[in-house]
Amino acid sequence: MNCVHALGDFQYNSSCSFHCEEGFILNGANTVLCNALGEWTVPVPTCAAVACEILQRPSYGRMNCVHALGDFQYNSSCSFHCEEDFILNGANTVLCNALGEWTFPTPTCAALLCEVLQRPSYGRMNCVHALGDIQYNSSCSFHCEEGFILQGSEKVLCQASGEWSDPTPTCAGN
């Protein structure tokens, strides 16, 4: 607040101008004037913290926020962690800045991808992808054509490490 007093402190014709600190916005008029009735011409303004977009917890993840001035307002910070078997894509902590923007985009949690398997010669392969791509908990079953014997595991599972539980089996002739 910065005031100018023509006839004495906060008397007729005194005017005060208001500015907010960084990270806050002014609600109301930026200047008020004391009139002949000893009243301010408009209500004294207030300063409110800048608000950022409300964040959502990422799928397969957790979000923990600290709000110093109010939910998702200036200086709020949120940290992110993924469930077991998922990796964080993006920053693990974001901060609501003075412009009302998050310092980084909301991260996502993604399962590690396993390499694409090839159908064995003289065999069939049937894969089930629980989460979409060939990622954690995807499984592939193998069968050989008549006259061939499966050598290796009948079923392989994509593990959290991004590796298959067993090598791709082969089909060998009798």
N, C-alpha and C positions, 0 to 999 in steps of 0.2 A: 504494500500500500504506500502511495506517495501522495501527500496532501499539501495543498496551498491554501493558506489562511489570510484573506484580505483584511479582515477586521478583528481577528482573534481566533484562537484555537477552536475549531469546529463551531463557528458562528456563521451568521448570514454570509453567503457568497463563498464559503469554504468549499473547495472541491477536492475530491480524492480520486485518484486513478489506481486501478488494481491490475496486477500481473501475477500469474501463477508460476511456481517453480517448474523446472523441467519434469515432464512426466504427468503433469496435471493440466486440466483444461478449465477455463473460466466459465462459470454458469451465471449469466446475468450481464449487465452493462459493465463496461470497463471503467466508466467514470460516473461518479455521483456528485450532486451539488446540493448544498444546504440552502433551502429557500427561505423566504421572508417569514414563514410560519415556524421555522426551526425544524423542518422535516427534510429528510433526504428526498430528492426528486424521484428516485427509483430505489428498490431494495438493494442493500449491500450484496454484492455477488459472493459466490463461494467458489472454491477450487475443488475439483473432483479428480481422482486418479484416472488416467487414460485407461480404457478397457481394450483388451485383446480378444480375439476370437476364442470362444469356449472350445477347449480341446477334448477329444474323445480318446478313450483307451484303445490302443491298437489291438486288432484281433490277435489272439495268442500271446498277449502281453499284459503288463501291469503299468500303471501310471501313478506316480506319487507327486502331488503338488503342494507347494508352500505359498500361501497368499498373505503377504505382509500388509496390504492395504485393502483387500477385498478380492473376491473370487475372480481370477483371470484378469486382474488389473495390473497396472504398472508395478514392476519389480516382482511379480509372481514368477515362480520357477517351477518347472515340472521335469521330473526325471522318469525315464522309461527303462523297463527291463522286460525281457521275453521269457515265456515259459520254457521249461527244459526242452531241448531238441529244436529250438528255434533260435535264429540269429537276428540281431537288431540291425536294420538298414537305416542309417541316419544317425543324428546326434543323440546321445543318451540324456542330455539335459538341454532344455530350451528356456529362454527368459523373455518375459514381456517387456519390451523396451519403451522408451519415452514417446515413440511415434505410434504406439498401439499395435506393434507388429512383433511376432515371435522371432527370435534370433535365428531359428532354423525351422524348416518344415517338420511336421509331426512325423516321427519315424514309423516304420512298419516292422513287423516280425515275420520272418519267412523261414520255412524249413530248408535245411540243406538239400540240394538236389543230388541225386545219384545219376551216374552216367546211363545213357540209353543202352539197353541190352539188345543184342542181335538174336534172332530166332536161330536155334541150332539147325544145321543141315539135317534133313530127314526128320524134322521135329516140328512141334507146334508150341506156341508160347501164348499165354493169356495173362494179361496184367490188369491189376486193379489199383487205381490211384485215389486213395481216400481224400487227399487234400488238393487234387488238381494235377499238377505236373508230377514227374517222377521224383517224389520227395519222401520224407520220413513217413513210414508206415505203408508205402506202396509195396505191392507184392506181385511176383510173377510166378506162374506155375508152368511146368514144362511136361510135354508128353511126346513120345516118339512114334513115328509111323510104324505100321505093322512090319515085323521083321527086323526091327532095330531096338536096341536096349539103351535105356537112359543111363548115362554115367555121370554121376554127380547128384546134387540135391534136386528133388522134384519141385521144391518151392524155395524162392529166395526173397528176402525182405530188405527194403531200403532202410538202413539204420540212421540214427541221429547224426552220426559222423559223416554221412554222405557216401558211405560205402555199402555195398551189398553184403548180406550175411554170408554168402557163399559165391564161388565163381559160377559163371554160366555153365550149365551142364552140356554135354554133347550126346549125340545119338550114334551108337556104334552098331555095325552090322553083325549078325550072328555068325 
